[in-house]
Amino acid sequence: MNRLLALCLLFTGVNAFAQPPAYTVANLHSHNDYEKLFPFWEAYNQGFGSIEADIFLQGNDLIIAHDTIQLKLGKTFDSFYLQPLQQCIKKNNGYPYTAHDRILQLLIDIKTTAVPTIARLIEKLNAYPIITSCPGVKIVITGNRPPPSDFISYPAFISFDGELNLNYDEAALSRIAMLSDDFKRYSVWNGKGVIAHKEKDALDSMVAKAHKLNKKLRFWNAPDIINSWYGFMKLGVDYINTDQITNAATFLRQLPARAYTSTGNYSLYAPRYRNDGTATRVKNVILLIGDGTGLAELYAGYTANSAALNIFNMRHTGLSKTSSYDSYITDSAPGSTAFSSGEKTNNRSVGVDHNGKAMVLLPDIMARKKIKTGIITSGDITDATPADFYAHQPERSSSEAILNDLLQSPVSLLMGAGTAKTTPALMQKLSAQFSMVASVASVSADTAKKWMVIDKQAGLSMLEGRGNWAQNAFAKATGLLAKNKNGFFLVVEGAQIDHGGHENNLPYIVTEVMDFDQVVGKAMEFADSNGETLVIVTADHETGGLTLMDGDYKKGYVSGQFATTDHSAIPVPVFAYGPGAQLFSGVYENTAVFSRILSALGIKK
């Protein structure tokens, strides 16, 4: 299943007036459209569902303008709206848009005396039968209107914009296409923060009134920023009034990838805090790295899981500064090399210093104490983060050279997805050292062997059906490594949180965070089972510059916006659990994770 199809399935069946992801560009109304550089066309090309034109009757002409000063420009309603609309209908075989189920509402705001202006408008429209007979076009009159009792006397192709605060009889309602009102009549909200409770109650009441009458609703004189668009979606407003054509269209077009509603929650592990934060002996260390995972990504997962996250039950926290040796913004290669070596290096460098010299890594140091090392990743085993713990290459894309370095590494267990950039000769060399299998289940309890799991399942995203692979891999790894009497060091990477950040895809991020957090819960449970295991959770960097804009704990709904498709310089949180956890409090360079792990184990470099 591809990610686009998975997203579509996630949003199928969402109530149109309940969840923001149901909104599309068709819910946008281009207010003051005639003032745009290209009236009609800008909104039409973005796919707006409603476009507004203000018209004045001047002599025998209908001129588009906002006030009398603009009348001298002489922009006619025919040339700027009727002729372009006719052109579109002809092009699309009798419909305004290519998709024949799309409706285009042309809202005509009458600025001069209603009856004569509308009479001339009807004369104009009669010259465009392709428009008046088009099933996908609604012509709606607003502004100066005749008395509601006269609505039924107008041609059937004419509808009216009703006033929300008025009540209409059945005959008038039959000719009303939608209801509109001045937003300031109900609220002074400027779009920032949230609407005051009393004002929201009034707005909810008016929205309910419109929908009970089976009419669409629009507020004018309303705030027009991203936060207000979220607010109007939550209210259930059918047409969002905007003067920001491109920004609003982009916002709604991207919304499915920037909003997520959980389809089910998972239960957290109930921590016992056995030896948590004490100076007692540490035998095992589990380092969990959420690639690209900043606090916003974690909080998105927390929100989607109805305000619950295993990571947030860790009492000892810190902040890691993520810059690399040669850049303010790191990538994964120097980001995790800082953890594995205790040194800053250049972007794209794996396990080497800024001069390209191979460095001593944590698994090498652990091996001196007969501590075994395992690595699990929900991504490519040669990608930067896992490679940082066994390879020494100045370029992170050198997959074959990276995997060749594994031959000289003490790492005894490696699990993840494979890479296509290998040769049969290299795989033969690796198979001489490792028992190579294609699934986690194929790993036996034989501790005399070194294991390499290259599993296609590991490379799938959670949206694509990876399922419990990471949890199963963790259980298998700890079961095997725990048999070593001298202890173990296990690195677990949630690799694809980063992928979601690069794609600016919030459902991708959230599902990966929730999967990663369940592994964290398993790690905390393991730590409590023996009291000698230190668990550390952090990230190499943040990806996407995610900002959370909306959410609902009860519904498991969260939405956000992104600043970039690349990494950011935002410091990332560090969480620790078990003996030695107290060492990870404070604000420090990412290289300190290395030294604090060794300090917890009582090992000198």
VENSUL-V300394 format. One record per backbone hydrogen bond with DSSP energy under -1.0 kcal/mol. NH is the residue of the N-H (numbers start at 1). CO is the residue of the C=O. Records with the same first field share a line. If there is no record, write none. Layout:
NH=CO ; CO
This chain:
6=2
7=3
8=4
9=5
10=6
11=7
14=11
18=15
19=15
22=19
23=20
27=24
28=25
29=240
30=50
31=29 ; 242
35=32
36=33
41=39
42=38
44=40
45=41
47=44
48=43
50=28
51=105
52=30
53=107
55=109
56=63
58=61
61=58
63=56
64=75
65=54
70=67
73=70
74=71
77=62
80=76
81=77
82=77
83=78
85=81
86=82
87=83
88=84
89=85
90=86
91=87
92=88
93=90
94=89
102=99
104=136
105=49
106=138
107=51
108=140
109=53
110=142
111=55
117=113
118=114
119=115
120=116
121=117
122=118
123=119
124=120
125=121
126=122
127=124
128=125
131=128
132=128
133=129
134=131
137=134
138=104
140=106
141=159
142=108
144=110
150=147
151=148
153=150
154=151
158=155
159=139
160=175
161=141
162=178
164=180
166=163
173=169
174=170
175=172
176=173
177=160
179=216
180=162
181=218
183=220
185=182
186=183
187=183
200=196
201=197
202=198
203=199
204=200
205=201
206=202
207=203
208=204
209=205
210=206
211=207
212=208
213=209
214=211
215=210
218=179
220=181
229=225
230=226
231=227
232=228
233=229
234=230
235=231
236=232
237=232
239=217
240=27
242=29
245=243
248=244
249=245
250=246
251=247
252=248
253=249
254=250
257=254
258=255
260=558
262=556
271=269
276=273
277=578
278=275
283=532
284=532
285=488
286=534
287=490
288=536
289=492
290=538
291=289
293=290
298=294
299=295
300=296
301=297
302=298
303=299
304=300
305=301
306=303
307=302
308=302
313=310
314=311
316=576
318=574
319=586
320=572
321=588
324=327
325=345
335=331
336=332
337=333
338=334
340=336
341=337
342=338
349=346
350=393
353=357
356=353
359=351
362=340
365=361
366=362
367=363
368=364
369=366
370=367
371=366
372=487
374=489
375=413
376=491
377=415
378=493
381=417
383=380
387=383
388=384
389=386
390=387
391=387
393=350
396=348
398=395
399=397
402=398
403=399
404=400
405=401
407=404
408=405
409=406
412=373
414=451
415=375
416=453
417=379
422=420
427=423
428=424
429=425
430=426
431=427
433=430
434=430
435=450
437=452
443=440
451=412
452=435
453=414
454=437
455=416
458=455
459=456
460=457
466=461
469=466
472=468
473=469
474=470
475=471
476=472
477=473
478=474
479=475
480=476
481=477
482=478
483=480
484=481
487=484
489=372
490=285
491=374
492=287
493=376
494=289
495=493
500=496
501=497
502=498
503=499
504=501
505=500
506=257
509=505
510=506
511=507
512=508
513=509
514=510
515=511
516=512
517=513
518=514
519=515
520=516
521=517
522=518
523=519
524=520
525=521
526=522
527=523
528=524
529=525
531=527
534=284
535=577
536=286
537=575
538=288
543=292
544=566
547=561
549=559
550=559
552=557
556=552
557=552
558=260
559=550
560=258
561=547
563=544
564=544
568=542
572=320
574=318
575=537
576=316
577=535
580=278
581=578
583=580
584=581
585=582
588=319
590=321
592=589
593=590
595=591
596=592
597=593
598=594
599=595
600=596
601=597
603=598
